[in-house]
Amino acid sequence: MRYKIKHITEYHYQETVSTGHNRLCLVPLTRDHQLCVSCEVKISPTPDEQVYRTDFFGNTILFISSYKEHSQLEIISESIVDIQNRVNADRAFSSYVLWDDVKNQVAKQGDLNADVAQYTLPSLHVPYSEVIKNFAQDCFADGATLWNGCQSLMQKIYSSIEFKPGFTTVNTPVESVLKLRKGVCQDFAHLMIACLRNMGLPARYVSGYIETLPPAGKEKLVGSDASHAWVAVYFPDIGWVEFDPTNNLLPSYKHITVAFGRDYFDVAPIKGIIFSSGGQTISVKVDVNRVE
């Protein structure tokens, strides 16, 4: 399946910005099931400095700096991505590995498995919490497989939390989401990751896009799509297996991966600093279109 993605971000500043530094995480990854055929990031006004780097997690990051005065900033990322079936989910479905065995295995391996073990630790948006652990506990009964535990947890979050755009911000604590029972995709992902890590299981945050289809008989609106977030869980001898608690499904052809990390902070599409005395407004438009 081939997709064309257009992601437009516009900043309008109340007062002139003299200097700006930004970190952009907008280039889709190339992985076993996904090929980033092309990606072009256009920026207006043209930055004085820009350089691509690969971060600690293997994501492609673009750093830009502007030293000329400007009152707005437009960032347009256009990508073409080929998607194949995610085979790890099929393998995990047939796996009999117990969740408790995975927890013990990861805990014992130490430095030999540091890349996986780091995803059991707390991070900026994913704390250790007895409240969260208690919420997850009944999904991981003694003798339960890791697959069944993850499926039960995904379904529990989906049925317990109401999808409510605008109700939370990127800084809303996971415990608040659990208490208020409302949030958006990043909240669903953070909650599931927090539950898994509090049970001693490795889980990481995945950012990207999802193809959305209009209601029957309606045309798809330009810019109506959005960034999306979901979860990847480590299965020994298989690898990372993905779950989408916002939609209660396993990511497949419609999920396009941009980056992964410990939580949203590692993979935010755009973050940075500006030198200005006023506020700002931001608008984001995303289009995900199937081309083959």
C-alpha positions as CSV (number, residue, x, y, z in Angstrom):
1,M,0.0,0.0,0.0
2,R,1.4,3.4,-0.9
3,Y,0.5,6.6,0.9
4,K,1.1,10.3,0.3
5,I,1.3,12.4,3.4
6,K,1.2,16.1,3.7
7,H,1.7,17.7,7.1
8,I,1.4,21.5,7.3
9,T,2.2,23.5,10.5
10,E,1.8,27.2,10.7
11,Y,2.9,29.5,13.5
12,H,1.8,33.1,13.7
13,Y,3.6,35.3,16.3
14,Q,2.0,38.2,18.0
15,E,5.4,40.0,18.1
16,T,8.4,39.7,15.8
17,V,10.7,36.7,16.4
18,S,14.4,37.7,16.2
19,T,15.8,34.1,16.6
20,G,14.3,30.6,16.5
21,H,15.7,27.1,16.9
22,N,13.5,24.1,16.2
23,R,13.8,20.3,16.2
24,L,11.6,18.6,13.6
25,C,10.6,15.0,13.7
26,L,8.6,14.6,10.5
27,V,10.4,12.1,8.3
28,P,8.8,8.6,8.3
29,L,11.0,5.7,9.3
30,T,12.1,2.9,7.0
31,R,11.5,-0.4,8.8
32,D,10.8,-4.1,7.9
33,H,7.2,-3.3,7.0
34,Q,7.6,0.3,5.8
35,L,9.7,2.1,3.2
36,C,10.0,5.9,3.1
37,V,10.2,6.4,-0.6
38,S,10.7,10.1,-0.3
39,C,10.3,13.0,2.1
40,E,10.7,16.7,1.5
41,V,10.5,19.3,4.3
42,K,9.8,22.9,3.1
43,I,10.3,25.8,5.5
44,S,9.3,29.4,5.1
45,P,11.1,31.7,5.8
46,T,14.1,29.6,4.7
47,P,16.2,28.9,7.8
48,D,19.8,30.2,8.1
49,E,20.9,26.7,9.2
50,Q,19.5,23.3,8.8
51,V,21.0,19.9,9.3
52,Y,19.6,16.3,9.5
53,R,20.7,14.0,12.3
54,T,19.8,10.5,13.5
55,D,18.8,10.5,17.2
56,F,19.4,8.0,19.9
57,F,16.4,6.0,18.9
58,G,17.1,5.9,15.2
59,N,14.7,8.6,14.2
60,T,15.5,11.2,11.5
61,I,15.6,14.7,13.0
62,L,15.9,18.0,11.2
63,F,17.4,20.9,13.2
64,I,16.7,24.4,11.9
65,S,17.8,27.8,13.1
66,S,16.6,31.3,11.9
67,Y,18.4,34.5,12.8
68,K,16.3,36.9,10.7
69,E,13.3,38.6,12.1
70,H,10.0,36.9,11.1
71,S,6.3,37.0,12.2
72,Q,5.3,33.6,11.0
73,L,6.7,30.2,10.3
74,E,5.4,27.6,7.9
75,I,6.7,24.0,7.8
76,I,5.4,21.6,5.2
77,S,6.4,17.9,5.2
78,E,5.5,15.8,2.1
79,S,6.2,12.1,2.1
80,I,5.5,9.0,0.1
81,V,5.5,5.8,2.1
82,D,5.0,2.1,1.1
83,I,3.4,-0.1,3.8
84,Q,3.4,-3.9,4.1
85,N,1.7,-6.2,6.6
86,R,3.2,-6.1,10.1
87,V,4.1,-9.8,10.5
88,N,5.1,-9.5,14.2
89,A,1.5,-9.3,15.3
90,D,0.7,-12.6,13.6
91,R,3.7,-14.2,15.3
92,A,2.8,-12.8,18.7
93,F,-0.8,-14.1,18.3
94,S,0.6,-17.6,18.3
95,S,3.1,-17.0,21.1
96,Y,2.7,-18.8,24.4
97,V,5.3,-16.7,26.3
98,L,3.9,-15.7,29.7
99,W,4.0,-12.0,30.6
100,D,5.6,-12.8,34.0
101,D,8.4,-14.7,32.2
102,V,9.1,-11.7,30.0
103,K,9.2,-9.4,33.0
104,N,11.7,-11.6,34.8
105,Q,13.8,-12.1,31.6
106,V,14.2,-8.4,30.9
107,A,15.0,-7.7,34.6
108,K,17.8,-10.3,34.7
109,Q,19.5,-9.6,31.4
110,G,20.8,-6.1,32.5
111,D,23.3,-4.6,30.1
112,L,22.9,-7.5,27.6
113,N,19.4,-6.2,26.9
114,A,19.8,-2.5,27.7
115,D,18.0,-1.3,24.5
116,V,14.9,-3.2,25.6
117,A,15.2,-2.7,29.4
118,Q,15.3,1.1,29.0
119,Y,11.6,0.9,28.0
120,T,10.6,-0.5,31.4
121,L,11.8,2.7,33.1
122,P,9.8,5.8,33.9
123,S,10.1,8.8,31.6
124,L,8.9,12.4,31.5
125,H,5.2,11.5,30.6
126,V,5.2,7.9,31.9
127,P,5.6,7.6,35.7
128,Y,5.8,4.7,38.1
129,S,2.5,4.8,39.9
130,E,0.5,2.4,42.2
131,V,-2.7,3.9,40.8
132,I,-1.8,3.0,37.3
133,K,-0.4,-0.5,38.3
134,N,-3.7,-1.2,40.1
135,F,-5.6,-0.3,36.9
136,A,-3.6,-2.7,34.9
137,Q,-3.3,-5.6,37.4
138,D,-6.4,-7.6,36.4
139,C,-5.3,-7.8,32.8
140,F,-2.2,-9.7,33.8
141,A,-3.4,-12.7,35.8
142,D,-1.0,-15.5,36.9
143,G,-0.4,-17.8,33.9
144,A,-1.6,-15.3,31.3
145,T,0.3,-15.0,28.1
146,L,1.9,-11.6,27.2
147,W,-0.4,-11.5,24.1
148,N,-3.6,-12.0,26.1
149,G,-2.5,-9.5,28.7
150,C,-1.8,-6.8,26.1
151,Q,-5.0,-7.5,24.3
152,S,-7.0,-7.3,27.6
153,L,-5.2,-4.0,28.5
154,M,-5.8,-2.4,25.2
155,Q,-9.5,-3.3,25.3
156,K,-9.8,-2.1,28.9
157,I,-8.3,1.3,28.1
158,Y,-10.5,1.7,25.0
159,S,-13.6,1.0,26.9
160,S,-12.6,3.0,30.0
161,I,-11.3,6.3,28.4
162,E,-13.5,8.6,26.2
163,F,-11.8,10.1,23.2
164,K,-12.2,13.8,23.7
165,P,-10.2,16.2,21.5
166,G,-9.1,19.4,23.3
167,F,-9.8,18.0,26.8
168,T,-6.1,17.4,27.6
169,T,-2.7,19.0,26.6
170,V,0.6,17.4,25.9
171,N,1.5,18.0,29.6
172,T,-1.6,16.4,31.2
173,P,-0.4,13.7,33.6
174,V,-1.3,10.1,32.9
175,E,-2.9,9.8,36.4
176,S,-5.2,12.7,35.5
177,V,-6.3,11.0,32.3
178,L,-7.1,7.9,34.3
179,K,-9.0,9.9,36.9
180,L,-11.0,12.0,34.4
181,R,-11.4,9.2,31.9
182,K,-11.0,11.5,28.8
183,G,-8.1,12.1,26.4
184,V,-6.7,11.9,22.9
185,C,-4.5,9.4,21.2
186,Q,-1.3,10.4,23.0
187,D,-3.1,10.0,26.3
188,F,-4.3,6.5,25.3
189,A,-0.8,5.6,24.3
190,H,0.9,7.0,27.5
191,L,-1.6,5.2,29.7
192,M,-1.1,1.9,28.0
193,I,2.7,2.3,28.2
194,A,2.5,3.4,31.8
195,C,0.4,0.3,32.6
196,L,2.9,-2.0,30.9
197,R,6.0,-0.5,32.5
198,N,4.4,-0.6,35.9
199,M,4.0,-4.3,35.4
200,G,7.7,-4.5,34.5
201,L,7.1,-4.9,30.7
202,P,9.0,-3.0,28.0
203,A,6.8,-0.6,26.0
204,R,7.6,2.3,23.8
205,Y,5.7,5.2,22.2
206,V,5.1,5.2,18.4
207,S,4.2,8.4,16.5
208,G,2.9,8.7,13.0
209,Y,-0.3,8.9,11.0
210,I,-3.4,6.9,10.3
211,E,-5.5,6.9,7.2
212,T,-9.0,8.0,8.0
213,L,-12.0,7.6,5.7
214,P,-15.0,9.9,5.4
215,P,-18.5,8.8,6.2
216,A,-20.4,7.0,3.4
217,G,-21.4,9.4,0.6
218,K,-19.2,12.2,2.0
219,E,-16.0,13.6,0.5
220,K,-12.8,13.6,2.5
221,L,-12.0,17.1,3.8
222,V,-8.6,18.6,3.0
223,G,-6.5,18.7,6.2
224,S,-8.9,16.6,8.2
225,D,-6.4,13.9,9.2
226,A,-4.1,14.3,12.2
227,S,-0.9,12.9,13.7
228,H,-1.5,9.7,15.6
229,A,0.1,7.7,18.5
230,W,0.1,4.1,19.5
231,V,2.2,1.6,21.5
232,A,4.8,-1.1,20.8
233,V,5.4,-4.0,23.2
234,Y,8.5,-6.2,23.2
235,F,8.0,-9.9,22.7
236,P,11.2,-12.1,23.1
237,D,12.2,-13.9,19.9
238,I,9.7,-11.8,17.9
239,G,10.5,-8.2,18.4
240,W,8.2,-5.2,18.8
241,V,4.5,-5.8,18.4
242,E,2.2,-2.8,18.0
243,F,-1.2,-2.0,19.6
244,D,-3.5,1.0,19.1
245,P,-5.6,1.5,22.2
246,T,-7.3,4.6,20.8
247,N,-9.0,2.4,18.2
248,N,-8.8,-1.0,20.0
249,L,-7.0,-2.6,17.0
250,L,-3.6,-3.9,15.8
251,P,-1.9,-1.4,13.5
252,S,-1.7,-2.6,9.9
253,Y,-1.6,-1.0,6.5
254,K,-3.3,2.2,7.6
255,H,-0.7,3.1,10.3
256,I,2.4,5.0,9.0
257,T,5.3,5.2,11.5
258,V,7.3,8.4,11.8
259,A,9.3,7.8,15.0
260,F,9.5,5.9,18.3
261,G,10.8,6.8,21.8
262,R,10.1,6.6,25.5
263,D,7.1,8.9,25.2
264,Y,5.8,12.0,23.3
265,F,8.6,14.2,24.4
266,D,11.1,12.1,22.4
267,V,9.1,12.3,19.2
268,A,7.2,15.5,19.2
269,P,6.7,16.6,15.5
270,I,8.1,20.1,16.3
271,K,9.6,21.6,19.4
272,G,12.1,24.4,20.0
273,I,12.6,27.9,21.3
274,I,12.0,31.4,20.0
275,F,13.2,34.8,21.1
276,S,10.1,37.1,21.2
277,S,8.0,39.1,23.6
278,G,4.6,37.9,22.5
279,G,2.5,34.8,22.2
280,Q,1.8,32.6,19.3
281,T,-1.0,30.7,17.5
282,I,-0.5,27.4,15.7
283,S,-2.5,25.5,13.1
284,V,-1.9,22.0,11.9
285,K,-3.3,20.3,8.8
286,V,-2.6,16.7,7.8
287,D,-3.6,14.7,4.7
288,V,-3.1,11.0,4.4
289,N,-4.1,9.8,0.9
290,R,-3.8,6.3,-0.6
291,V,-2.2,6.5,-4.0
292,E,-2.0,2.8,-5.0
